[in-house]
Amino acid sequence: MNKLGIASISVALFNIVLFLLLRGPGANIGLVVGMFGALSVLGLVFAVLSQKWPSVVSGAVLNGGGLILALLLFLTEGAIS
């Protein structure tokens, strides 16, 4: 695994830590969705640029899950307001 593969997985882990820190009833959903989306796309870019199949697959799965979570939070933001 090269540096970009490690960066992709670490971005996904950072995304998980941010989810645990920024949750709750007083959370700014727009900020959380923006951060999840940006970090997930950055992680996907790192995964594709790593060009090693284990890094691409693991980075795409982990960061794709973060991107799906950001999409679900974006959809629920309209229902909450």
TORDRENTI-635040 format. One record per residue: residue number from 1; residue in three letters; x, z, y of N, C-alpha, C, O, CB in turn. Coordinates in steps of 0.05 Angstrom, whole numbers, padded with zeros to 5 digits. Atoms other than C-alpha are relative to their C-alpha. Last residue first. Glycine has a CB too. Example, Ala and Ser with C-alpha at 12.3 -4.5 7.8 and 13.67 -1.06 7.14 Angstrom:
REM residues 2
+-----+-----+--------+--------+--------+--------+--------+--------+--------+--------+--------+--------+--------+--------+--------+--------+--------+
!   n ! res !    n_u !    n_w !    n_v !   ca_u !   ca_w !   ca_v !    c_u !    c_w !    c_v !    o_u !    o_w !    o_v !   cb_u !   cb_w !   cb_v !
+-----+-----+--------+--------+--------+--------+--------+--------+--------+--------+--------+--------+--------+--------+--------+--------+--------+
!   2 ! Ser ! -00016 ! -00001 ! -00024 !  00273 !  00143 ! -00021 ! -00015 !  00014 !  00022 ! -00005 !  00018 !  00044 !  00009 ! -00029 !  00009 !
!   1 ! Ala !  00018 !  00000 ! -00024 !  00246 !  00156 ! -00090 !  00018 !  00000 !  00024 !  00039 !  00013 !  00024 ! -00020 !  00025 !  00001 !
+-----+-----+--------+--------+--------+--------+--------+--------+--------+--------+--------+--------+--------+--------+--------+--------+--------+
REM end
This chain:
REM residues 81
+-----+-----+--------+--------+--------+--------+--------+--------+--------+--------+--------+--------+--------+--------+--------+--------+--------+
!   n ! res !    n_u !    n_w !    n_v !   ca_u !   ca_w !   ca_v !    c_u !    c_w !    c_v !    o_u !    o_w !    o_v !   cb_u !   cb_w !   cb_v !
+-----+-----+--------+--------+--------+--------+--------+--------+--------+--------+--------+--------+--------+--------+--------+--------+--------+
!  81 ! Ser !  00006 !  00000 ! -00028 ! -00726 !  00177 !  00442 ! -00029 ! -00004 !  00007 ! -00037 ! -00004 !  00030 !  00016 ! -00021 !  00014 !
!  80 ! Ile ! -00003 ! -00027 ! -00011 ! -00719 !  00195 !  00369 ! -00009 !  00001 !  00029 ! -00023 !  00020 !  00037 !  00028 !  00010 ! -00003 !
!  79 ! Ala !  00022 ! -00016 !  00010 ! -00746 !  00130 !  00340 !  00001 !  00028 !  00011 ! -00020 !  00041 !  00014 !  00001 !  00002 ! -00031 !
!  78 ! Gly !  00025 !  00009 ! -00013 ! -00700 !  00088 !  00383 ! -00024 !  00017 ! -00009 ! -00042 !  00020 !  00007 ! -00005 ! -00029 ! -00006 !
!  77 ! Glu ! -00002 ! -00008 ! -00029 ! -00639 !  00129 !  00362 ! -00025 ! -00009 !  00014 ! -00035 !  00006 !  00032 !  00025 ! -00012 !  00013 !
!  76 ! Thr !  00015 ! -00024 ! -00004 ! -00660 !  00121 !  00289 !  00001 !  00010 !  00029 ! -00016 !  00026 !  00037 !  00011 !  00022 ! -00018 !
!  75 ! Leu !  00028 !  00005 !  00005 ! -00639 !  00048 !  00288 ! -00017 !  00026 !  00005 ! -00039 !  00024 !  00015 ! -00005 ! -00010 ! -00028 !
!  74 ! Phe !  00010 !  00017 ! -00022 ! -00572 !  00063 !  00320 ! -00030 ! -00005 ! -00003 ! -00045 ! -00004 !  00017 !  00015 ! -00027 !  00001 !
!  73 ! Leu !  00003 ! -00018 ! -00023 ! -00560 !  00120 !  00270 ! -00011 ! -00015 !  00025 ! -00026 ! -00005 !  00040 !  00026 !  00013 !  00007 !
!  72 ! Leu !  00023 ! -00018 !  00005 ! -00575 !  00072 !  00213 ! -00004 !  00019 !  00023 ! -00027 !  00024 !  00031 !  00004 !  00015 ! -00026 !
!  71 ! Leu !  00024 !  00016 ! -00003 ! -00527 !  00020 !  00242 ! -00025 !  00017 ! -00004 ! -00045 !  00014 !  00011 !  00000 ! -00023 ! -00020 !
!  70 ! Ala !  00003 !  00005 ! -00029 ! -00472 !  00072 !  00252 ! -00026 ! -00017 !  00005 ! -00040 ! -00012 !  00024 !  00024 ! -00015 !  00011 !
!  69 ! Leu !  00010 ! -00025 ! -00012 ! -00482 !  00094 !  00179 ! -00004 ! -00003 !  00030 ! -00024 !  00008 !  00041 !  00021 !  00023 ! -00005 !
!  68 ! Ile !  00028 ! -00003 !  00008 ! -00476 !  00022 !  00157 ! -00012 !  00026 !  00011 ! -00035 !  00026 !  00020 ! -00003 ! -00001 ! -00032 !
!  67 ! Leu !  00015 !  00019 ! -00017 ! -00411 !  00015 !  00197 ! -00030 !  00001 ! -00007 ! -00047 ! -00002 !  00011 !  00011 ! -00028 ! -00004 !
!  66 ! Gly !  00002 ! -00010 ! -00028 ! -00384 !  00078 !  00166 ! -00016 ! -00018 !  00018 ! -00030 ! -00008 !  00035 !  00028 !  00005 !  00011 !
!  65 ! Gly !  00019 ! -00022 !  00001 ! -00400 !  00052 !  00096 ! -00004 !  00013 !  00028 ! -00026 !  00020 !  00035 !  00009 !  00021 ! -00020 !
!  64 ! Gly !  00026 !  00012 !  00001 ! -00365 ! -00013 !  00114 ! -00022 !  00021 ! -00002 ! -00043 !  00018 !  00010 ! -00002 ! -00019 ! -00024 !
!  63 ! Asn !  00008 !  00007 ! -00028 ! -00305 !  00028 !  00135 ! -00027 ! -00014 !  00001 ! -00041 ! -00012 !  00021 !  00022 ! -00017 !  00013 !
!  62 ! Leu !  00002 ! -00024 ! -00016 ! -00300 !  00061 !  00066 ! -00009 ! -00006 !  00029 ! -00027 !  00007 !  00039 !  00027 !  00015 !  00001 !
!  61 ! Val !  00022 ! -00017 !  00010 ! -00316 ! -00001 !  00025 ! -00004 !  00025 !  00018 ! -00026 !  00031 !  00026 !  00005 !  00009 ! -00029 !
!  60 ! Ala !  00026 !  00012 ! -00006 ! -00274 ! -00048 !  00067 ! -00023 !  00017 ! -00009 ! -00044 !  00018 !  00004 ! -00001 ! -00028 ! -00014 !
!  59 ! Gly !  00005 ! -00001 ! -00029 ! -00214 ! -00001 !  00068 ! -00027 ! -00013 !  00007 ! -00041 ! -00002 !  00024 !  00021 ! -00015 !  00015 !
!  58 ! Ser !  00006 ! -00028 ! -00007 ! -00217 !  00010 ! -00008 ! -00007 !  00002 !  00030 ! -00025 !  00017 !  00038 !  00023 !  00018 ! -00007 !
!  57 ! Val !  00025 ! -00009 !  00013 ! -00224 ! -00065 ! -00023 ! -00007 !  00029 !  00009 ! -00029 !  00034 !  00017 !  00003 ! -00001 ! -00030 !
!  56 ! Val !  00023 !  00014 ! -00011 ! -00173 ! -00089 !  00028 ! -00026 !  00010 ! -00012 ! -00045 !  00015 !  00003 !  00003 ! -00031 ! -00007 !
!  55 ! Ser !  00005 ! -00009 ! -00028 ! -00122 ! -00035 !  00011 ! -00025 ! -00014 !  00012 ! -00040 ! -00002 !  00026 !  00024 ! -00006 !  00018 !
!  54 ! Pro !  00011 ! -00027 !  00001 ! -00128 ! -00048 ! -00064 ! -00006 !  00011 !  00028 ! -00025 !  00025 !  00032 !  00021 !  00019 ! -00013 !
!  53 ! Trp !  00027 ! -00003 !  00010 ! -00123 ! -00123 ! -00051 ! -00010 !  00029 ! -00003 ! -00033 !  00034 !  00004 ! -00002 ! -00013 ! -00027 !
!  52 ! Lys ! -00004 ! -00011 !  00026 ! -00062 ! -00122 ! -00006 ! -00028 !  00006 ! -00011 ! -00043 !  00020 !  00002 !  00019 !  00025 !  00000 !
!  51 ! Gln ! -00004 !  00021 !  00020 ! -00069 ! -00168 !  00054 !  00009 !  00010 ! -00028 !  00021 ! -00005 ! -00043 !  00021 ! -00020 !  00010 !
!  50 ! Ser ! -00019 ! -00011 !  00019 ! -00062 ! -00111 !  00104 !  00007 ! -00019 ! -00022 !  00030 ! -00018 ! -00033 ! -00011 !  00026 ! -00012 !
!  49 ! Leu ! -00028 !  00007 ! -00007 ! -00095 ! -00153 !  00158 !  00021 !  00011 ! -00019 !  00044 !  00002 ! -00019 !  00005 !  00009 !  00028 !
!  48 ! Val ! -00004 !  00029 !  00005 ! -00163 ! -00149 !  00123 !  00029 ! -00008 !  00006 !  00040 ! -00024 ! -00008 ! -00020 ! -00016 !  00017 !
!  47 ! Ala !  00002 !  00005 !  00029 ! -00160 ! -00073 !  00118 !  00005 ! -00030 ! -00006 !  00019 ! -00036 ! -00024 ! -00027 !  00008 ! -00010 !
!  46 ! Phe ! -00024 ! -00009 !  00013 ! -00136 ! -00064 !  00190 !  00001 ! -00007 ! -00030 !  00021 ! -00014 ! -00041 !  00004 !  00030 !  00004 !
!  45 ! Val ! -00021 !  00018 ! -00008 ! -00193 ! -00107 !  00215 !  00027 !  00008 ! -00012 !  00042 ! -00009 ! -00022 !  00003 ! -00001 !  00031 !
!  44 ! Leu !  00003 !  00025 !  00015 ! -00242 ! -00067 !  00174 !  00021 ! -00021 !  00007 !  00031 ! -00035 ! -00010 ! -00028 ! -00011 !  00005 !
!  43 ! Gly ! -00009 ! -00005 !  00028 ! -00214 ! -00002 !  00202 ! -00003 ! -00025 ! -00017 !  00014 ! -00030 ! -00034 ! -00016 !  00022 ! -00012 !
!  42 ! Leu ! -00029 ! -00002 ! -00001 ! -00222 ! -00028 !  00274 !  00012 !  00004 ! -00028 !  00032 ! -00008 ! -00035 !  00009 !  00023 !  00018 !
!  41 ! Val ! -00010 !  00028 ! -00003 ! -00293 ! -00049 !  00258 !  00030 !  00000 !  00001 !  00042 ! -00018 ! -00010 ! -00012 ! -00012 !  00026 !
!  40 ! Ser !  00004 !  00014 !  00025 ! -00307 !  00021 !  00231 !  00009 ! -00029 !  00002 !  00022 ! -00039 ! -00017 ! -00030 !  00000 ! -00007 !
!  39 ! Leu ! -00020 ! -00008 !  00020 ! -00275 !  00055 !  00290 ! -00003 ! -00015 ! -00026 !  00017 ! -00021 ! -00039 ! -00001 !  00030 ! -00005 !
!  38 ! Ala ! -00027 !  00009 ! -00008 ! -00315 !  00015 !  00340 !  00021 !  00007 ! -00020 !  00038 ! -00009 ! -00027 !  00007 !  00011 !  00027 !
!  37 ! Gly ! -00001 !  00029 !  00002 ! -00381 !  00025 !  00303 !  00028 ! -00011 !  00007 !  00038 ! -00028 ! -00007 ! -00020 ! -00012 !  00019 !
!  36 ! Phe !  00000 !  00008 !  00028 ! -00371 !  00099 !  00292 !  00003 ! -00030 ! -00003 !  00018 ! -00040 ! -00020 ! -00027 !  00009 ! -00014 !
!  35 ! Met ! -00026 ! -00007 !  00012 ! -00350 !  00110 !  00364 !  00001 ! -00008 ! -00029 !  00021 ! -00018 ! -00038 !  00004 !  00030 !  00003 !
!  34 ! Gly ! -00021 !  00017 ! -00010 ! -00409 !  00071 !  00392 !  00027 !  00006 ! -00012 !  00043 ! -00012 ! -00018 !  00002 !  00004 !  00030 !
!  33 ! Val !  00004 !  00027 !  00012 ! -00459 !  00105 !  00346 !  00023 ! -00019 !  00010 !  00034 ! -00034 ! -00005 ! -00027 ! -00012 !  00008 !
!  32 ! Val ! -00008 ! -00002 !  00029 ! -00432 !  00174 !  00365 ! -00002 ! -00028 ! -00013 !  00016 ! -00035 ! -00028 ! -00018 !  00020 ! -00015 !
!  31 ! Leu ! -00029 ! -00003 !  00001 ! -00435 !  00159 !  00440 !  00010 !  00000 ! -00029 !  00030 ! -00013 ! -00036 !  00009 !  00026 !  00014 !
!  30 ! Gly ! -00012 !  00025 ! -00009 ! -00506 !  00133 !  00435 !  00030 !  00000 ! -00001 !  00043 ! -00019 ! -00010 ! -00008 ! -00006 !  00028 !
!  29 ! Ile !  00001 !  00020 !  00021 ! -00528 !  00192 !  00393 !  00013 ! -00026 !  00008 !  00026 ! -00039 ! -00008 ! -00029 ! -00005 ! -00009 !
!  28 ! Asn !  00006 !  00025 ! -00014 ! -00505 !  00244 !  00443 !  00001 ! -00023 ! -00020 !  00023 ! -00032 ! -00027 !  00020 ! -00004 !  00024 !
!  27 ! Ala ! -00020 !  00021 !  00000 ! -00508 !  00306 !  00400 ! -00010 ! -00024 !  00015 ! -00033 ! -00031 !  00015 !  00007 ! -00008 ! -00029 !
!  26 ! Gly ! -00008 !  00007 ! -00027 ! -00552 !  00364 !  00419 !  00020 ! -00022 !  00002 !  00032 ! -00026 !  00024 !  00011 !  00024 !  00014 !
!  25 ! Pro !  00023 !  00008 ! -00017 ! -00590 !  00369 !  00354 !  00008 ! -00008 !  00028 ! -00007 ! -00023 !  00041 ! -00020 !  00022 !  00000 !
!  24 ! Gly !  00016 ! -00022 ! -00010 ! -00528 !  00369 !  00311 ! -00022 ! -00010 !  00018 ! -00023 ! -00034 !  00024 !  00018 !  00019 !  00015 !
!  23 ! Arg !  00027 !  00000 !  00009 ! -00471 !  00323 !  00290 ! -00015 !  00024 !  00012 ! -00002 !  00042 !  00023 ! -00002 !  00000 ! -00031 !
!  22 ! Leu !  00019 !  00008 ! -00021 ! -00407 !  00309 !  00327 ! -00029 ! -00001 ! -00008 ! -00045 ! -00016 !  00003 !  00008 ! -00027 !  00010 !
!  21 ! Leu ! -00003 ! -00015 ! -00025 ! -00357 !  00348 !  00285 ! -00021 ! -00006 !  00020 ! -00029 !  00012 !  00036 !  00027 ! -00006 !  00012 !
!  20 ! Leu !  00004 ! -00028 !  00005 ! -00378 !  00325 !  00215 !  00002 !  00017 !  00026 ! -00012 !  00037 !  00029 !  00019 !  00011 ! -00020 !
!  19 ! Phe !  00028 ! -00004 !  00007 ! -00385 !  00253 !  00237 ! -00006 !  00030 ! -00004 ! -00027 !  00039 !  00005 ! -00007 ! -00016 ! -00026 !
!  18 ! Leu !  00016 !  00002 ! -00024 ! -00318 !  00256 !  00272 ! -00030 !  00004 ! -00006 ! -00044 !  00016 !  00010 !  00004 ! -00026 !  00014 !
!  17 ! Val ! -00005 ! -00025 ! -00015 ! -00285 !  00280 !  00208 ! -00016 !  00000 !  00026 ! -00028 !  00021 !  00033 !  00030 !  00004 !  00006 !
!  16 ! Ile !  00015 ! -00021 !  00014 ! -00317 !  00222 !  00169 !  00003 !  00027 !  00015 ! -00016 !  00042 !  00017 !  00011 !  00003 ! -00029 !
!  15 ! Asn !  00029 !  00005 ! -00005 ! -00293 !  00171 !  00221 ! -00017 !  00022 ! -00013 ! -00036 !  00031 ! -00002 ! -00008 ! -00027 ! -00010 !
!  14 ! Phe !  00005 ! -00010 ! -00027 ! -00223 !  00201 !  00218 ! -00029 ! -00003 !  00007 ! -00040 !  00014 !  00021 !  00018 ! -00014 !  00020 !
!  13 ! Leu !  00000 ! -00029 !  00002 ! -00224 !  00190 !  00142 ! -00005 !  00013 !  00028 ! -00019 !  00033 !  00030 !  00026 !  00010 ! -00011 !
!  12 ! Ala !  00024 ! -00007 !  00013 ! -00244 !  00117 !  00154 ! -00002 !  00031 ! -00003 ! -00024 !  00042 !  00001 ! -00002 ! -00013 ! -00028 !
!  11 ! Val !  00021 !  00003 ! -00020 ! -00189 !  00109 !  00206 ! -00027 !  00007 ! -00013 ! -00044 !  00020 !  00000 ! -00002 ! -00030 !  00010 !
!  10 ! Ser ! -00001 ! -00023 ! -00018 ! -00140 !  00139 !  00156 ! -00021 ! -00002 !  00022 ! -00032 !  00018 !  00031 !  00028 !  00003 !  00013 !
!   9 ! Ile !  00011 ! -00024 !  00014 ! -00161 !  00089 !  00103 !  00000 !  00024 !  00018 ! -00019 !  00040 !  00017 !  00016 !  00006 ! -00026 !
!   8 ! Ser !  00028 !  00005 !  00005 ! -00149 !  00030 !  00150 ! -00014 !  00024 ! -00013 ! -00035 !  00032 ! -00005 ! -00004 ! -00024 ! -00018 !
!   7 ! Ala !  00014 ! -00003 ! -00026 ! -00083 !  00058 !  00176 ! -00030 ! -00004 ! -00004 ! -00046 !  00010 !  00008 !  00011 ! -00020 !  00020 !
!   6 ! Ile !  00002 ! -00029 ! -00005 ! -00059 !  00067 !  00104 ! -00014 !  00005 !  00026 ! -00030 !  00025 !  00028 !  00029 !  00012 !  00001 !
!   5 ! Gly !  00019 ! -00011 !  00020 ! -00076 ! -00005 !  00090 ! -00003 !  00030 !  00004 ! -00025 !  00040 !  00002 !  00010 ! -00006 ! -00029 !
!   4 ! Leu !  00027 !  00007 ! -00009 ! -00042 ! -00027 !  00155 ! -00021 !  00010 ! -00020 ! -00043 !  00018 ! -00011 ! -00003 ! -00030 !  00003 !
!   3 ! Lys !  00008 ! -00017 ! -00024 !  00022 !  00011 !  00137 ! -00029 ! -00006 !  00009 ! -00043 !  00012 !  00016 !  00019 ! -00005 !  00022 !
!   2 ! Asn ! -00017 !  00002 ! -00024 !  00029 ! -00020 !  00067 ! -00012 !  00016 !  00023 ! -00032 !  00031 !  00020 !  00002 ! -00029 !  00008 !
!   1 ! Met !  00017 !  00000 ! -00024 !  00000 !  00000 !  00000 !  00018 !  00000 !  00025 !  00037 !  00016 !  00027 ! -00019 !  00025 !  00000 !
+-----+-----+--------+--------+--------+--------+--------+--------+--------+--------+--------+--------+--------+--------+--------+--------+--------+
REM end
